[in-house]
Amino acid sequence: MAADRHDDLDDLDELDEEPSFEIVVDEPKVRKPINLKPLLIGLLVLVLGGGLGVGAYLLTAYDARDLIGLLDIGESEPRLSLELPGRGDESKGIEAPRGGGLLTPPGAVGGSGPGEMLKATPDDAPPPMETAKASPEGPAASSAPSAAVDPAAEALAKLEAGTAPPPPMPKVAAVDASGMPTQPSPRTAEKQPPSYDSMTTPKGEVKPLLAAPLKDLVRKTQAGDLPYPGPDGRQPWQVYARPWSGPADKGKVAVVVVELGLDKAATEAAIAKLPPEVTLAFSPYAPSLDKWIKKARDYGHEVLMSLPAETGGAIPRDPGPYGLMSALSPEANLDRLETVMSKGAGYTGLVSLGGLYGLSPQMAATFAAIKDHGLLYVGDGTPPADHAPPNVPVTAVIDGDPFREAIDMRLNQVSMAARTKGRAVAVVNPRPLSFLRLTTWLNDLDGQNLVLVPASTLVQTPASPGKS
């Protein structure tokens, strides 16, 4: 009982305690501002991208005339400036109105504005008289101003009256079988661009050279079959040269065409349409060199191999993987030289126009190697006396500037050198214009007291410089 009473008292104490309440206040929500920057950037990208896309489509899908047609909002057809208001056409009998027009600036002769007081005087108009002559009708008639005739108003009156001549019919371009309009050739027959087909075949019987190479003049090496002097002392450049016998009282001119074998049309034209006395030099990068060299010798041409080498100038030309470079070691350049010599057979020597390498100290070792192989050398550089191969100095590269006037000027320089020094060598690149100017010049050699000879005829040796 006491325990229950105690519990009841505890319950009364709990009832006497004040109830506690917790008030929860909702905090107001803060709205975050909307960031419009990404939206504007995306919209700008879409607009610019769409504009660029439309522009690119118009440039690729339309030509210039279509774009002009799209931009032309006028309903009238385009007209020449002579047909616009204010301009006359003497060929059609149309005179320009005296009041000027759209193309006549204000103040100009015959225009509107302050310059209207200045009147144009025709060339065939009589000079103004200082004093007026008496008129048969009397002073009244002479003082009456003559009625000015406005050509524009007169033409408009004829048009309204129906007496004006019908307008000329537009010219319709001729069409071919497919319905497409044909375009006239911009050049006449006399002004067609030069081509190999326009070259003529030289007259005379074709006499092929002896079969080459000879076994006694070839050795097998790691680089391939290389030319070497024979056991009896014969030199390859002498055996493979084109024989020549001609007048000794004329200046001798040799022509060397370089970089053949890379273009079939150019090579065919050089072999078949140039005189057999012209020496042909083939590139070591050309395919089927043995076939090209054999064909050239069958047509009577003496053959050289082009030797790529480092060049100078503002834009140096890359000589390729076989090119001789002054920065390489002498052994590396010797390997490249032997690689070039192994690409063909039956040639008399090497030709090189690599001016920078030709002036380098390494050129002495190259001269010595060429001499050891029994070959002649055509090109840049001065060989030393103790290691000099048979060499032929170059007078001029006639088409370094591939223009008609420049080529003719170089050919004239070659002619002058041949007349004054007795010999000259012209180097030519395989181009249609170069071949056409060259053949025209060759046809006139007899009139200049000059004669065309193979390059080997002009060989100079240290023992007998200047001897031919």
Residue pairs with C-beta under 8 A, 6 or more apart in sequence:
58 67
58 70
62 70
72 78
81 87
81 103
82 88
82 89
83 89
84 101
84 102
84 103
85 97
85 101
85 102
85 103
86 96
86 97
86 100
86 101
86 102
86 103
86 104
87 96
87 101
87 103
88 94
88 95
88 96
95 151
96 110
97 150
97 151
97 152
98 110
98 148
98 150
99 111
99 112
100 108
100 110
100 111
100 112
104 110
104 111
104 112
105 111
106 112
106 113
106 114
106 115
107 113
107 114
107 115
108 115
109 115
109 118
109 119
109 120
110 119
110 120
132 142
134 142
135 141
135 142
155 164
158 164
173 181
173 182
174 181
174 182
175 181
175 182
176 182
187 193
192 198
193 432
194 432
194 433
194 435
194 436
195 432
196 265
196 266
196 268
196 269
196 273
196 432
196 435
198 432
198 436
199 269
199 273
199 435
199 436
199 439
200 273
200 439
201 272
201 273
202 273
202 274
202 275
202 276
206 276
206 298
206 299
206 300
207 276
207 300
208 297
208 298
208 299
208 300
209 240
209 242
209 297
209 298
209 300
209 301
209 302
210 239
212 239
212 240
212 293
212 294
212 297
212 345
212 346
213 225
213 227
213 236
213 240
213 345
213 346
214 230
214 239
216 230
216 231
216 232
216 234
217 227
217 228
217 229
217 230
217 234
217 236
217 239
217 374
218 225
218 226
218 227
218 228
218 345
219 225
219 226
219 228
221 338
221 342
223 335
223 338
223 339
223 341
223 342
224 338
224 339
224 342
224 343
225 342
225 345
226 338
226 341
226 342
226 373
227 236
227 341
227 345
227 347
227 373
227 374
227 375
228 236
228 372
228 373
228 374
229 235
229 236
229 373
229 374
230 239
235 374
235 390
236 348
236 373
236 374
236 375
237 348
237 349
237 374
237 375
237 376
237 390
237 456
237 459
238 456
240 302
240 303
240 346
240 347
240 348
241 302
241 348
241 454
241 456
242 276
242 277
242 279
242 300
242 301
242 302
242 454
242 456
244 277
244 453
244 454
244 457
246 451
246 453
247 451
250 449
250 450
250 451
251 415
251 418
251 419
251 421
251 422
251 423
251 424
251 448
251 449
251 450
251 451
252 418
252 422
252 423
252 424
252 450
252 451
252 453
252 457
252 458
252 468
253 414
253 415
253 418
253 423
253 424
253 425
253 426
253 445
253 450
253 451
253 452
253 453
254 279
254 392
254 423
254 424
254 425
254 426
254 452
254 453
254 454
254 455
254 457
254 458
255 274
255 277
255 278
255 279
255 425
255 426
255 427
255 428
255 438
255 442
255 452
256 278
256 279
256 280
256 281
256 304
256 351
256 378
256 394
256 425
256 426
256 427
256 428
256 455
257 270
257 274
257 278
257 279
257 280
257 281
257 427
257 428
257 429
257 430
258 281
258 283
258 306
258 351
258 353
258 427
258 428
258 429
258 430
259 281
259 283
259 306
259 429
259 430
260 266
260 267
260 270
260 280
260 281
260 282
260 283
260 286
260 292
260 430
261 267
261 282
261 283
261 285
261 286
261 287
261 288
261 289
261 292
262 283
262 285
262 286
263 430
266 430
266 431
267 292
267 430
269 430
269 432
269 435
270 278
270 280
270 430
270 435
271 280
271 292
271 295
271 296
271 299
271 301
272 299
273 435
273 439
274 280
274 301
274 435
274 438
274 439
275 442
275 452
276 299
276 300
276 301
277 452
277 453
277 454
278 301
278 452
279 301
279 302
279 303
279 304
279 454
279 455
279 456
280 296
280 301
280 302
280 303
280 304
281 303
281 304
281 305
281 306
281 351
281 378
282 289
282 292
282 293
282 296
282 303
282 304
282 305
282 306
282 344
282 347
283 306
284 305
284 306
284 307
284 308
284 322
284 339
284 340
284 343
284 344
285 320
285 322
286 292
289 343
289 344
290 344
290 345
293 303
293 344
293 345
293 346
293 347
294 346
296 303
297 303
297 346
302 348
302 454
302 455
302 456
303 344
303 346
303 347
303 348
304 347
304 348
304 349
304 350
304 351
304 378
304 455
305 340
305 341
305 343
305 344
305 347
305 349
305 350
305 351
306 350
306 351
306 352
307 324
307 337
307 340
307 350
307 351
307 352
307 354
307 379
308 319
308 320
308 322
308 323
308 324
308 340
308 352
308 354
309 319
309 323
309 324
309 325
309 352
309 353
309 354
309 356
309 357
309 358
310 316
310 319
310 323
310 324
310 325
310 326
310 354
310 356
310 357
310 360
311 317
311 319
311 353
311 354
311 355
311 356
311 357
312 355
312 356
316 356
319 325
319 354
321 336
322 336
322 339
322 340
323 336
323 354
324 333
324 336
324 337
324 352
324 354
324 357
324 362
324 366
325 333
325 357
326 356
326 357
326 360
326 362
328 336
328 362
330 362
330 365
333 362
333 365
333 366
334 365
334 366
334 369
337 366
337 369
337 370
338 369
340 350
341 350
341 373
341 375
347 375
348 375
348 376
348 455
348 456
349 370
349 375
349 376
349 377
349 378
349 389
349 390
349 456
350 370
350 375
350 376
350 377
350 378
350 379
351 377
351 378
351 379
351 427
352 358
352 377
352 378
352 379
352 380
353 379
353 380
353 394
353 397
353 427
354 379
354 380
355 380
357 363
358 379
358 380
358 381
359 380
359 381
363 381
364 383
364 384
364 387
367 377
367 381
367 383
367 384
367 387
367 388
367 389
368 387
370 376
370 377
370 389
371 387
371 388
371 389
375 389
375 390
376 389
376 390
376 391
376 392
376 455
376 456
376 459
377 383
377 389
377 390
377 391
377 392
378 391
378 392
378 394
378 425
378 455
379 394
380 394
383 389
383 391
383 462
385 462
388 461
388 462
390 459
390 460
390 461
391 459
391 460
391 461
392 425
392 455
392 456
392 458
392 459
392 460
393 425
393 460
394 425
394 427
395 413
395 414
395 417
395 424
395 425
395 426
396 410
396 413
396 414
396 417
396 424
396 426
396 427
397 410
397 426
397 427
397 428
397 429
398 407
398 410
398 411
398 414
398 426
398 427
398 428
398 434
398 437
398 438
399 406
399 407
399 410
399 428
399 429
399 431
399 433
399 434
400 406
400 410
401 407
402 429
402 431
402 433
402 434
404 433
404 437
407 433
407 434
407 437
407 438
408 437
408 441
410 426
411 426
411 437
411 438
411 441
414 424
414 425
414 426
415 424
415 441
415 448
415 450
417 423
417 424
418 424
418 450
419 448
419 449
419 450
422 466
422 468
423 458
423 468
425 455
425 458
426 438
428 434
428 435
428 438
442 452
445 451
445 452
457 468
458 468
459 468
460 466
460 467
461 467
